[in-house]
Amino acid sequence: MVKLEFFAVDHWLAERSKSTRHNLAHTSAHPASISDLEAIPGRENCDDFLSSFRSQPLDYPADFSGLASLRSKIASLYSEDLPFGNVLTTASGSLANFIVFYALIGPGDHVIIPSPGYPQLQAVPTSLGAEISFWRANPQNEWNFEFDELEGLIKSNTKMIVINNPLNPLGTVLSEVALRKIIEIARKHSIIVFSDEIYRPIFYPSSSNKSGTPPSIISLGYENTIATSALSKSYSLAGIRIGWLASASQDIIDLCVNARAYCLIATSQLDEHVADFALDSKRAASIVQQNISQAERNKLIVQAFIDNHSDVCSWVAPIGAALGFMKFTRGGRLVDDLSLCKVLHEEEGVLLVPGTCFGKEYAGWVRIGLGMPSQRLKDGLEVVSRFISNGYSNIPLAFVG
């Protein structure tokens, strides 16, 4: 029997999201409606879109790989030279990730993944029989990665280096210089580089972001790369279950087409038509800019909260993605993040994600989302502030073994 690790982040959210008053946990941008999309100027006429949407036959599509116009728009997010045939749509970003691993990884392969990182990126290749090594971000160095360490992790059977840019749960960003260094290492050993880019292109323009806006991994001239993304995190359309994978390598795409056929014939035509309308270049740029501005406003709100509670709370301020990773301490020692988050949810109605959902070594850390309306964030943090004054001293300290 295939053994999949317990998906702690997903279960934590699924069990608590409905019963919380202050949801500060989710990392998607605030959702848009069809009316919101209509209100944003674009090249496609809204009436034409609605008319075609209503008359769309609810049948299998002519092309199982996805709507050609949508795939062309997705391809243009990476390069004007990327053919739309090198883009494959899926029913979510998570499914795109699964397909990549299912197509490319098997028993005996060695995969290097970032830590901390999205748990799926570890659990799926492990379930497929791969050997896993962690490339660990250094919390003592603003969560940066060391490339000498990456070089040292390479083995004769290393098949893939996985990155997540921007990185969940940290909000850190690998710069173009860093990406080129990863490619240099991978090219030397003929290793695939897989980049989960679900939070791209949420990059903060503030002076704290010295990385700027890095390109996608598939835009840097190394064919042995693949990227995944979706509409949920950066494009305000989590309810439109459209994700995708893209690669400059036709061999990689062909393998993914075959793997995809075992779990998905085609994505929803209705979802694809909404996605096609939303990814009009003008409309998509407007959505992304709005979400970057919202996330940056919220980052400042969280920073003010941390400044007011600097004796117990700190973070490395995120420079990408609508999320951040906060450290909670008491008397200089880490608190039990699981107990903290349970009490905040059960007694105060505030939902956050414990750091231990990303690994036991991240005890004392808590993930917070930055995509929600600012007033919701302020209201939730006000509740946390009162708790720090009144109940925080009862939270046990973390066991660090």
RAZIGI-V18968 format. One record per helix or strand. SS is the DSSP state (a for helix, b for strand). FROM is the first residue (numbers start at 1). LEN is the number of residues. If there is no record, write none. Layout:
BEGIN
<<SS,FROM,LEN> <SS,FROM,LEN>>
END
This chain:
BEGIN
<<a,8,12> <b,22,2> <a,34,6> <a,46,10> <a,68,9> <a,84,3> <b,87,4> <a,93,12> <b,110,6> <a,120,8> <b,131,6> <b,138,1> <a,139,3> <b,144,1> <a,147,7> <b,158,7> <a,176,14> <b,192,5> <b,203,1> <a,217,3> <b,225,6> <b,243,4> <a,250,12> <a,269,10> <a,281,28> <b,313,3> <b,320,1> <b,323,8> <b,333,3> <a,337,12> <b,350,2> <b,353,2> <a,355,4> <a,360,3> <b,365,5> <a,374,17> <a,392,3> <b,397,1>>
END
